[in-house]
């Protein structure tokens, strides 16, 4: 599985998207991330492992804690892929604008 496939597979789960949204606010520990969810800490850890494997988060060691944060490289990769799609849409809309502008309003 390519990294982008792993990324979109990780994003397919609503819990993982919620975890990323929380991490967008700043670094957090597993226990902090688990608080709003009705699931065990090991279940949250499994979600975090998927996100880490997809390159969307990073963990660091701070004593006995392992805070998580968003991984810039993973987010940038998604953004670059989406930018390619946005450019394709813009090109298509530009062509449509040209066709519409060339049409005779009387037709």
Residue, then its C-alpha position, 0 to 999 in steps of 0.5 A: x500500500x502506498x503512503x497516500x493509500x495508507x493516509x486515506x485509509x486512516x482518514x476513512x475512520x471518523x474517530x481518527x479524523x476526530x483525533x487529528x482535529x484535536x491534534x490540530x489544536x496542539x500536542x496531546x497525550x494518549x490519555x488526553x486524546x482518549x477523554x472525549x471518547x467512549x473507548x479504552x486507552x488501548x483502542x485509542x492507541x491502536x487508532x494512533x498507531x494507524x495515524x502514525x503508520x500513515x505519516x499523519x502524526x508523530x510521537x515523542x518521548x517526554x519522560x513517561x509520556x508520549x505526546x502526539x502531534x500532527x506530522x507536517x510531511x503527511x499533511x503536506x502530502x495530502x495537500x499536494x495531492x488535493x492541489x493537483x485536483x483543484x488545479x484540474x478543476x480550475x482548468x476545466x472551469x476555465x475551459x467552460x468559461x471560454x466556451x460560454x463566453x464564445x456562445x451567442x446569447x441569441x442561440 
